[in-house]
């Protein structure tokens, strides 16, 4: 059942969203802040969806049925890392700064905490993406380090911050 408010609905990514998710990540202002390559095909997204792995939760944010954002949360499969996971997300440029990222991240962290029992959720974010860094800090993520020349973006090496949020067990 989708999570709804007056503007944004969250749903699990499915076949019906593939064209829209492909278009979302073809926008240069979206893919430049991710590790996605430009011009990904719908077939690549179809293959990612077809994996249908219980350790991967892919959500889309919809406004009047149109995809305006996406988040993928993945629990690590190695036994000694199964307490941890990571996520990646993108929000359409016209919806950035309007709460879509917060809604997606809140839903993913609810799943991480209450369904996957993850103690640690980690991410990398480009060091110059101040809006995303602010969002992650708002949700309790802390910077654990800076990885220099981590990725290539528009012909330039770019640093990322390694961030994580640790869920503390409830006090008894």
C-alpha positions in Angstrom: 0.0 0.0 0.0 1.5 3.4 -1.0 2.5 6.0 1.6 0.6 9.2 0.8 0.3 12.9 1.7 -1.4 15.7 -0.2 1.3 15.9 -2.9 3.7 12.9 -2.9 3.0 9.2 -3.0 5.7 6.5 -2.4 5.5 3.1 -4.1 7.8 0.2 -4.7 9.5 0.6 -8.1 7.9 -1.7 -10.7 7.8 -2.2 -14.5 5.3 0.7 -14.9 7.9 3.2 -13.6 10.8 2.1 -15.9 10.4 4.8 -18.6 10.1 7.5 -16.0 13.0 6.3 -13.9 15.1 6.2 -17.0 14.1 9.8 -17.8 14.9 10.9 -14.2 18.4 9.6 -14.4 19.0 11.1 -17.9 18.7 14.6 -16.5 22.3 15.9 -16.2 21.5 17.7 -12.9 20.4 14.4 -11.4 23.0 12.0 -12.7 25.9 14.4 -12.0 25.3 13.9 -8.3 25.2 10.1 -8.5 27.6 7.4 -9.8 25.1 6.7 -12.6 26.4 7.0 -16.2 24.7 9.4 -18.5 22.1 8.0 -21.0 21.3 4.7 -19.1 18.8 2.6 -21.0 15.5 1.4 -19.7 16.9 -2.1 -20.2 19.5 -1.5 -17.5 16.7 -0.4 -15.1 14.7 -3.5 -16.1 17.6 -5.8 -15.2 18.0 -4.1 -11.8 14.3 -4.5 -11.2 14.3 -8.1 -12.4 16.9 -9.1 -9.8 14.0 -9.0 -7.3 16.3 -9.5 -4.3 14.7 -9.4 -0.8 17.7 -7.4 0.4 17.0 -4.6 -2.0 14.1 -2.1 -1.6 13.6 0.3 -4.5 11.0 3.1 -4.0 9.7 5.9 -6.2 8.2 9.2 -5.2 5.2 10.1 -7.4 3.4 13.4 -7.9 0.1 12.9 -9.7 1.5 9.6 -11.0 4.7 11.1 -12.4 8.1 9.8 -10.9 9.8 12.7 -9.2 12.3 10.7 -7.1 13.8 7.3 -6.3 15.7 5.6 -3.5 17.3 2.2 -3.5 18.2 0.6 -0.1 20.4 -2.5 -0.2 21.3 -4.7 2.8 24.8 -6.1 2.4 24.8 -9.9 1.6 28.0 -10.9 3.4 27.2 -12.5 6.7 29.5 -10.3 8.8 28.1 -7.2 7.1 24.4 -8.1 7.1 23.8 -5.6 9.9 24.5 -2.9 7.4 23.3 -1.5 4.2 23.6 1.5 1.9 21.4 3.6 -0.4 21.4 5.8 -3.3 18.8 8.3 -4.5 17.9 10.9 -7.0 15.2 13.6 -7.1 14.0 15.4 -10.2 15.5 18.9 -10.4 12.1 20.7 -10.1 11.4 18.8 -6.9 14.8 19.3 -5.2 14.5 21.2 -1.9 10.8 20.5 -1.6 10.8 17.5 0.8 10.9 14.6 -1.7 14.3 13.5 -0.5 13.2 13.7 3.1 10.1 11.6 2.4 12.1 9.0 0.5 14.9 8.8 3.1 12.4 8.6 6.0 10.7 5.7 4.3 14.0 3.9 3.6 15.2 4.3 7.1 11.9 3.0 8.5 12.4 -0.1 6.4 16.1 -0.3 7.4 15.2 0.0 11.2 11.9 -1.9 11.5 12.0 -4.5 8.7 15.6 -5.2 7.8 17.0 -4.7 11.3 19.9 -2.7 10.0 22.2 -1.2 12.7 24.3 0.7 10.2 23.2 2.6 7.0 26.1 4.1 5.1 26.5 6.2 1.9 28.9 8.2 -0.1 28.1 11.7 -1.3 30.0 14.1 -3.4 31.8 16.5 -1.1 30.4 19.5 -2.9 26.7 18.4 -2.7 25.9 20.5 0.3 22.1 20.1 -0.1 22.4 16.3 0.1 24.9 16.5 3.0 22.5 18.7 4.9 19.6 16.2 4.3 21.7 13.3 5.5 22.8 15.1 8.7 19.2 16.0 9.4 18.5 12.2 9.5 21.5 11.5 11.9 24.2 10.6 9.4 27.7 11.6 10.4 30.8 12.1 8.3 33.3 9.3 8.8 35.9 10.3 6.2 36.7 11.9 2.9 37.7 9.8 0.0 39.9 11.8 -2.4 39.5 11.5 -6.2 36.7 8.9 -5.6 34.8 9.4 -8.9 35.0 11.0 -12.3 32.4 13.7 -13.0 32.4 15.8 -16.1 36.1 15.2 -16.7 37.1 16.0 -13.2 38.1 13.9 -10.2 35.7 14.4 -7.3 36.0 13.7 -3.6 33.2 12.1 -1.7 32.3 12.0 2.0 31.7 8.6 3.6 28.8 9.0 5.9 26.9 6.6 8.2 24.0 6.5 10.6 24.2 4.0 13.5 20.9 2.9 15.1 21.4 2.6 18.8 19.4 -0.1 20.6 16.6 1.2 22.8 17.5 1.9 26.4 16.1 -0.7 28.8 
